[in-house]
């Protein structure tokens, strides 16, 4: 899970009047950051898959997983979608079960586990191969009657390494601005409700 914390908001200039509003200000700031993250993830979801495969709508799911909560000191923003943290910070992925990861190489199997693959109405033969001297391999298919060789469906590897991607989240400046804009909105609402300056 990825978490963004809104804290250390400098309320000194308005300390007296703002003390009672501080929890609402933090909550509003967290809401502003949450809304920014949702918009950011939805915009990312509109981009095509890098390999041209059918889109899985990973980023739409990430947008739907954004939530907030409050504790005594801060308002916290959570991104619950598994995989967002890995894409942002990078890291190594190893199989949880088995010895190999199956990485789709063909759009026809994107989002399908090798154990679920049936081929085209049984018209193709699927096989696994590990070239001699290598610790990785592939799962491929050869359609009956085809003389074109075989087509690699999945690459089988013991692990993959993801590089950090700073575009996974909005910039720090964008998040600060979203938090401050939402906090100012809370202040304006308090001023209107109270009938005086805050």
C-alpha positions, 0 to 999 in steps of 0.5 A, a space after each residue: 500500500 502507498 501512503 501520502 501523509 499531510 502534516 506539519 501545516 504551518 498554522 502559526 500566523 492564524 493560531 488562535 482562530 485556527 486551532 479548532 479548525 485544524 482537524 478540518 483543515 487537515 482533512 480538507 487537505 487530504 481530500 484535495 490530495 486524494 482528488 488529485 491522485 484520482 484525476 492523475 491515475 484516471 489520466 494515466 488510464 487513458 494512455 495505451 498499453 506500452 506493448 499495444 496489448 488490451 488495456 487492463 485498466 490498472 490505473 482506473 483501479 488505482 484511482 478507485 483504491 484511493 482513500 483517506 483517514 485521520 489520526 491525532 496528528 495527520 490526515 493520511 492518503 492511501 493508495 491500496 492498489 497492489 503494484 502502484 508502490 512498485 511502479 513508483 519506487 521500483 524493485 525486484 519481483 519474484 514468484 510467490 508460488 513456483 519458480 518462474 514468472 510468466 511475462 506475456 509477450 503476445 496480446 492474445 494472452 494478456 491478462 491470462 495465466 498460462 494454466 488457463 490458456 487453451 489455444 484457439 479452439 484446440 487448434 494450436 499446440 502449446 509447449 514450454 522450452 528452456 534453452 540449454 544453459 539459460 535459467 529462463 525460457 518461454 511458452 510458445 504455440 505452433 498452430 497446426 498446419 502452420 509452417 511459420 514456426 512458433 509464436 512466443 506467448 510468455 517469457 518465463 523468468 526467475 525475476 524481473 526488475 522494475 525501474 522507479 517511475 517518478 510519473 506514477 504520482 503527481 509532483 510534490 508541488 502539485 500535491 502541496 498546491 492541491 492540499 493548500 487549495 482544499 485547506 483554503 476552501 475549508 477556511 472560506 467555508 468557516 468564514 462564511 459560516 461564522 460570518 467573520 474573518 478567519 
